[in-house]
Amino acid sequence: MPPDAFNMAAVRDPFTQIKSSYVYYGWNRCTRGNTLTQVLEESMNNPSQYKVCGLPVYNPVMYDMGMSFNAMSNKTKVTEYIEMLDRKFHLMIVVEYFYESIIIMRDMLGWTTEDVVFFLVNFHKDGGDDNSKIGADLPDTPEWREIVYNYLSADKVLYDHFKGKLEAIIAANRDYLAKEVTALKQMQDWLMNFCIKSSMISTKIADKRFAAFGNGAYGYILTQDGLKNETCMQMASAERILAAILSDRQPPLV
């Protein structure tokens, strides 16, 4: 990236993230039906089994941030690595405060609300014909949260660090952020009504531009107006489709 790049990433509560990974990547299929608790128990009982189906299950966010598995059990190294990340990244989005994070990003970049309005992709709905959550049996109890947080301790320290930083910014700007989040949601609702006719599980969507790639995820059916509007089509596009569009438009770095 060029030296003046704006570096940002995202963190999420490790407990909900590991459940999301199990569903999105369909770990039950590539582990021959193992439930999430079985996947975690096997990984915890076998320290060398840091990956499941070729994807990290042990501190996956710190792994994505470039830290080696072997260093993740060293608290001092984890702290030093997080301090390095804090210096490198201009913003760390916290999923649990996504709207606030987007407004803060907007202001840091000098953008407008129109620049940051978004549609959800890879979302799920309760009930219906979505069977992707079968096997995601991790109980949301204090006991299981403690087990998961202890196992994913490096990710938890990372999450707590940046969540604490963001919460301090939110507390210092509560009224302003509340007003701006409301305006963002209003614009999002208006665009959704204009662009989107309905949503359904992606396997049933004929136009694959708008069919999400996540296991059991939902995508969009656009209105007639939406199909004529480039903004609508890009905002409703599946992530890989939009990434390909952006890749084609971005000139190569020399």
C-alpha positions in Angstrom: 0.0 0.0 0.0 1.2 3.6 -0.6 2.7 5.4 2.5 -0.4 7.6 2.9 -2.9 4.7 3.0 -5.6 4.8 5.7 -5.2 1.5 7.5 -8.2 0.0 9.1 -9.6 -3.4 10.1 -12.3 -4.9 12.3 -12.7 -6.9 15.5 -15.6 -8.8 16.9 -16.5 -10.5 20.1 -14.5 -13.8 19.8 -17.5 -15.8 21.1 -19.9 -14.7 18.4 -17.2 -14.7 15.8 -16.4 -18.4 16.2 -20.1 -19.2 15.9 -20.3 -17.1 12.7 -17.3 -18.8 11.2 -18.7 -22.3 11.9 -21.9 -21.3 10.0 -20.4 -19.2 7.2 -17.7 -21.8 6.2 -19.9 -24.8 6.8 -17.5 -26.5 9.2 -20.1 -29.2 9.9 -19.7 -30.4 6.3 -15.9 -30.6 6.2 -15.7 -32.2 9.6 -18.2 -34.9 8.8 -20.9 -33.5 11.0 -19.0 -32.3 14.0 -20.8 -29.7 16.0 -19.1 -26.4 17.0 -18.4 -27.6 20.6 -16.8 -30.7 19.1 -14.7 -28.6 16.8 -13.5 -26.5 19.7 -12.9 -29.4 22.0 -10.8 -31.2 19.5 -8.8 -28.1 18.8 -8.3 -27.4 22.5 -7.2 -31.0 23.2 -4.8 -31.0 20.3 -2.6 -27.9 20.4 -1.2 -28.6 16.9 -4.7 -28.4 15.4 -4.9 -24.7 15.0 -6.9 -24.9 11.8 -10.2 -26.5 10.8 -11.0 -27.2 7.1 -7.9 -25.2 6.3 -9.1 -22.1 8.2 -7.8 -20.8 11.6 -10.0 -21.7 14.6 -7.4 -20.7 17.2 -7.3 -16.9 17.6 -8.3 -16.3 13.9 -8.2 -12.5 14.1 -4.7 -12.3 15.5 -3.7 -14.9 12.8 -5.2 -12.7 10.1 -3.3 -9.7 11.7 -0.1 -11.6 11.1 0.8 -13.1 14.5 2.2 -16.7 14.5 0.2 -19.4 16.4 3.2 -20.2 18.5 3.5 -16.7 19.9 -0.2 -16.4 20.9 0.1 -18.1 24.2 2.8 -15.6 25.4 1.0 -12.8 27.1 3.9 -10.4 26.8 4.2 -11.0 23.0 0.5 -10.6 22.6 0.5 -7.3 24.4 3.5 -6.0 22.4 1.9 -7.1 19.1 -1.4 -5.3 19.9 0.6 -2.2 20.8 2.2 -2.5 17.3 -1.2 -2.9 15.7 -2.4 0.2 17.6 0.4 2.2 16.0 -0.2 0.9 12.5 -4.0 1.1 12.2 -5.8 4.4 12.0 -9.1 2.8 12.9 -10.3 -0.5 14.2 -14.0 -1.0 13.6 -15.8 -2.9 16.4 -18.6 -5.0 15.0 -20.8 -4.5 18.1 -20.6 -0.7 17.4 -20.7 -0.9 13.7 -22.7 2.2 13.0 -20.7 4.3 15.3 -17.5 3.0 13.8 -18.7 3.9 10.3 -19.5 7.5 11.3 -16.1 7.8 13.0 -14.4 6.4 9.8 -16.5 8.9 7.7 -15.3 11.8 9.7 -11.6 10.7 9.8 -11.6 10.4 6.0 -13.6 13.6 5.4 -16.4 11.7 3.6 -20.1 12.2 3.6 -22.9 10.0 4.8 -23.7 9.1 1.2 -20.2 7.7 1.0 -20.6 5.2 3.8 -24.3 4.1 3.6 -24.4 0.3 3.3 -26.6 -2.8 2.9 -26.1 -5.9 5.0 -24.6 -8.9 3.1 -24.2 -12.5 4.3 -27.0 -12.1 6.8 -29.2 -14.9 8.2 -32.8 -15.0 9.3 -34.4 -17.1 12.1 -36.5 -20.0 10.9 -37.5 -20.3 7.3 -35.4 -22.7 5.1 -32.0 -21.8 6.6 -30.5 -25.0 7.9 -27.0 -23.7 8.0 -27.0 -23.2 11.8 -27.4 -26.9 12.5 -24.4 -27.9 14.6 -23.7 -24.4 15.9 -24.5 -25.6 19.3 -22.3 -23.4 21.4 -24.4 -22.4 24.4 -24.3 -18.7 25.3 -23.6 -19.2 29.0 -21.0 -17.6 31.3 -19.3 -21.0 31.6 -18.9 -21.5 27.8 -18.0 -17.9 27.3 -15.2 -18.3 29.8 -14.0 -21.5 28.0 -14.0 -19.8 24.6 -12.3 -16.6 25.9 -9.6 -18.6 27.6 -8.9 -20.6 24.5 -9.1 -17.5 22.2 -7.3 -15.4 24.7 -5.1 -13.4 22.2 -8.2 -12.5 20.2 -10.0 -11.5 23.4 -7.2 -9.2 24.5 -7.2 -7.6 21.0 -10.9 -7.2 21.1 -11.0 -5.7 24.6 -8.2 -3.2 23.7 -9.9 -1.7 20.7 -13.4 -2.0 22.1 -12.3 0.0 25.1 -10.7 2.7 22.8 -13.8 3.0 20.8 -16.1 3.1 23.8 -14.1 6.1 25.1 -14.6 7.9 21.8 -18.3 7.1 21.8 -18.7 8.3 25.5 -17.0 11.6 24.6 -19.2 12.2 21.6 -22.4 10.5 22.6 -25.0 13.1 21.4 -23.2 13.8 18.1 -22.8 10.1 17.2 -26.4 9.3 18.2 -27.6 12.0 15.8 -25.3 10.9 13.0 -26.2 7.2 13.4 -29.9 8.1 13.2 -29.3 10.0 10.0 -27.3 7.1 8.5 -30.0 4.6 9.3 -32.7 6.9 7.8 -30.7 7.1 4.5 -30.1 3.3 4.7 -33.9 2.7 5.1 -34.7 5.0 2.2 -32.3 3.3 -0.2 -33.5 -0.2 0.9 -37.0 0.8 0.1 -36.0 2.2 -3.3 -33.5 -0.6 -4.3 -34.7 -3.8 -2.7 -37.9 -5.7 -3.4 -37.2 -8.6 -1.0 -34.6 -11.0 0.3 -34.3 -14.7 0.2 -31.8 -17.5 0.9 -29.1 -17.2 -1.7 -29.4 -20.7 -3.2 -32.8 -19.6 -4.5 -31.7 -16.4 -6.1 -31.4 -16.6 -9.9 -29.3 -13.5 -10.3 -26.0 -14.6 -8.7 -24.7 -11.1 -8.6 -26.8 -10.6 -5.5 -26.5 -14.1 -4.0 -24.3 -14.1 -0.9 -21.5 -16.7 -0.7 -21.9 -17.5 3.0 -23.4 -20.9 3.9 -27.1 -20.4 4.4 -26.8 -16.6 3.9 -29.5 -14.5 2.4 -29.2 -12.2 -0.7 -31.4 -9.6 -2.4 -34.1 -9.4 -5.1 -33.9 -5.8 -6.5 -36.8 -3.6 -7.6 -37.2 -2.6 -11.2 -35.8 0.8 -10.3 -32.9 -0.9 -8.4 -31.9 -2.9 -11.4 -31.5 0.3 -13.4 -29.4 2.0 -10.7 -25.7 1.3 -10.4 -25.5 2.3 -6.8 -28.3 -0.1 -5.9 -26.7 -2.9 -7.8 -23.3 -2.4 -6.2 -24.7 -2.1 -2.7 -26.7 -5.3 -3.1 -23.8 -7.2 -4.7 -22.3 -10.2 -3.0 -18.9 -9.4 -1.6 -16.8 -11.3 -4.1 -18.7 -9.7 -7.0 -18.1 -6.2 -5.6 -14.5 -6.9 -4.8 -13.9 -7.9 -8.4 -15.5 -4.7 -9.6 -13.3 -2.6 -7.3 -10.2 -4.6 -8.3 -10.8 -3.8 -11.9 -11.2 -0.1 -11.2 -8.2 0.3 -8.9 -5.0 1.0 -10.9 -2.0 -1.2 -10.2 0.5 0.3 -7.8 3.8 1.0 -9.4 
